[in-house]
């Protein structure tokens, strides 16, 4: 953990000395502005860190246009996945149809947060290459316990 923090600090120093903003900062601004033409966040293998996930979670609070979020291959820990899942769960107006969490450091510690999203109508959650991929394959969301909507 200390090595990871040191690497992140070193990366931040290099980025600031180059005066280059991380690629995801633009996406966060677009999501915060609730731009109707901005519907997809693709952060696959971008070296996304906790600060970026926290900023994205904040940006999603009032967004009503993001349909797809992919953060595959960033070695995100459970704590980041939980932050993201909770933000998605809170915003009932977010039209999210796809969440790709594949190839991150996801364990059973974040499974409750992920499972809560699986009950969201029309949302696909991708977990390839994670410890809980196999556990989630047989997940029964208990449809018989969900309140039925009247037609």
C-alpha positions as CSV (number, residue, x, y, z in Angstrom):
1,X,0.0,0.0,0.0
2,X,2.8,2.4,0.8
3,X,4.5,1.6,-2.5
4,X,1.3,2.3,-4.3
5,X,0.9,5.6,-2.6
6,X,4.5,6.5,-3.4
7,X,4.0,5.6,-7.0
8,X,0.8,7.6,-7.2
9,X,2.5,10.6,-5.6
10,X,5.4,10.3,-8.1
11,X,3.0,10.1,-11.0
12,X,1.2,13.2,-9.7
13,X,4.5,15.1,-9.5
14,X,5.4,14.1,-13.0
15,X,2.0,15.0,-14.4
16,X,2.1,18.4,-12.7
17,X,5.6,19.1,-13.9
18,X,4.4,18.3,-17.5
19,X,1.3,20.4,-17.0
20,X,-0.7,17.6,-18.5
21,X,-4.1,16.8,-16.9
22,X,-5.0,13.2,-16.6
23,X,-7.2,12.1,-19.5
24,X,-10.1,11.5,-17.2
25,X,-10.4,15.1,-15.9
26,X,-12.1,16.1,-19.2
27,X,-14.6,13.2,-18.8
28,X,-15.4,14.3,-15.2
29,X,-16.1,17.8,-16.3
30,X,-18.4,16.6,-19.0
31,X,-20.3,14.3,-16.6
32,X,-20.6,17.1,-14.0
33,X,-22.0,19.4,-16.7
34,X,-24.6,16.8,-17.5
35,X,-23.8,17.2,-21.2
36,X,-26.6,15.3,-23.1
37,X,-24.1,14.2,-25.8
38,X,-21.7,12.8,-23.3
39,X,-23.0,9.3,-22.7
40,X,-19.9,7.0,-22.3
41,X,-16.9,6.9,-20.0
42,X,-14.2,4.7,-21.3
43,X,-11.3,4.5,-18.8
44,X,-10.0,1.1,-19.7
45,X,-6.4,0.6,-18.8
46,X,-5.9,4.4,-18.1
47,X,-4.2,4.1,-14.7
48,X,-7.3,5.5,-13.0
49,X,-6.8,6.1,-9.2
50,X,-9.0,6.6,-6.2
51,X,-9.1,10.4,-6.7
52,X,-10.5,9.9,-10.2
53,X,-13.1,7.4,-9.0
54,X,-14.2,9.7,-6.2
55,X,-14.5,12.6,-8.7
56,X,-16.5,10.4,-11.0
57,X,-18.8,9.4,-8.2
58,X,-19.4,13.0,-7.4
59,X,-20.0,13.8,-11.1
60,X,-22.6,11.0,-11.3
61,X,-24.7,12.4,-8.5
62,X,-26.9,14.5,-10.8
63,X,-26.0,13.1,-14.2
64,X,-28.9,11.9,-16.4
65,X,-27.1,10.9,-19.6
66,X,-24.3,8.5,-18.9
67,X,-25.2,5.1,-20.3
68,X,-21.9,3.3,-20.2
69,X,-19.0,3.3,-17.8
70,X,-15.9,1.1,-18.3
71,X,-13.0,1.1,-15.9
72,X,-11.5,-2.3,-16.9
73,X,-7.9,-3.0,-16.2
74,X,-7.1,-0.3,-13.7
75,X,-6.3,-2.5,-10.7
76,X,-9.1,-0.8,-8.7
77,X,-9.5,-2.1,-5.2
78,X,-12.8,-3.0,-3.6
79,X,-13.0,0.4,-1.9
80,X,-13.1,2.2,-5.3
81,X,-15.6,-0.2,-6.7
82,X,-17.9,0.4,-3.7
83,X,-17.6,4.1,-4.1
84,X,-18.6,3.9,-7.7
85,X,-21.4,1.4,-7.1
86,X,-22.9,3.5,-4.3
87,X,-22.9,6.6,-6.5
88,X,-24.7,4.7,-9.3
89,X,-27.2,3.3,-6.9
90,X,-28.0,6.7,-5.4
91,X,-28.8,8.3,-8.8
92,X,-32.1,6.7,-9.9
93,X,-32.2,9.0,-13.0
94,X,-28.9,7.8,-14.3
95,X,-29.7,5.7,-17.5
96,X,-26.7,3.4,-17.1
97,X,-27.0,0.3,-19.1
98,X,-23.4,-1.1,-18.9
99,X,-20.8,-1.1,-16.1
100,X,-17.5,-2.8,-16.9
101,X,-15.4,-3.6,-13.8
102,X,-13.4,-6.4,-15.4
103,X,-9.7,-7.0,-14.7
104,X,-9.6,-5.1,-11.4
105,X,-8.7,-6.2,-7.9
106,X,-12.3,-7.0,-7.0
107,X,-12.9,-9.5,-4.2
108,X,-16.0,-10.6,-2.2
109,X,-15.6,-7.4,-0.1
110,X,-17.3,-5.4,-2.9
111,X,-19.8,-8.1,-3.9
112,X,-22.7,-6.6,-1.9
113,X,-22.3,-3.3,-3.6
114,X,-22.2,-4.9,-7.0
115,X,-25.1,-7.2,-6.3
116,X,-27.2,-4.2,-5.3
117,X,-26.7,-2.9,-8.9
118,X,-27.7,-6.2,-10.5
119,X,-31.2,-5.5,-9.3
120,X,-31.3,-2.3,-11.4
121,X,-33.4,-2.9,-14.4
122,X,-31.5,-3.1,-17.7
123,X,-28.0,-2.8,-16.2
124,X,-25.2,-5.2,-17.3
125,X,-22.2,-5.5,-15.0
126,X,-19.1,-7.1,-16.4
127,X,-16.6,-8.7,-14.0
128,X,-14.3,-10.8,-16.2
129,X,-10.9,-11.6,-14.7
130,X,-12.0,-10.8,-11.1
131,X,-12.0,-13.0,-8.0
132,X,-15.8,-12.7,-7.7
133,X,-16.5,-13.5,-11.4
134,X,-17.3,-17.1,-10.6
135,X,-19.3,-16.2,-7.5
136,X,-21.5,-13.8,-9.4
137,X,-22.2,-16.2,-12.2
138,X,-24.7,-18.1,-10.0
139,X,-26.0,-15.0,-8.2
140,X,-29.7,-15.3,-7.6
141,X,-31.2,-11.8,-7.2
142,X,-34.3,-13.3,-5.5
143,X,-36.9,-12.0,-8.0
144,X,-39.6,-13.6,-6.0
145,X,-38.7,-11.1,-3.1
146,X,-38.8,-8.0,-5.3
147,X,-41.9,-5.8,-5.3
148,X,-43.8,-6.2,-8.5
149,X,-44.8,-3.2,-10.5
150,X,-48.4,-3.0,-11.6
151,X,-48.9,-2.8,-15.4
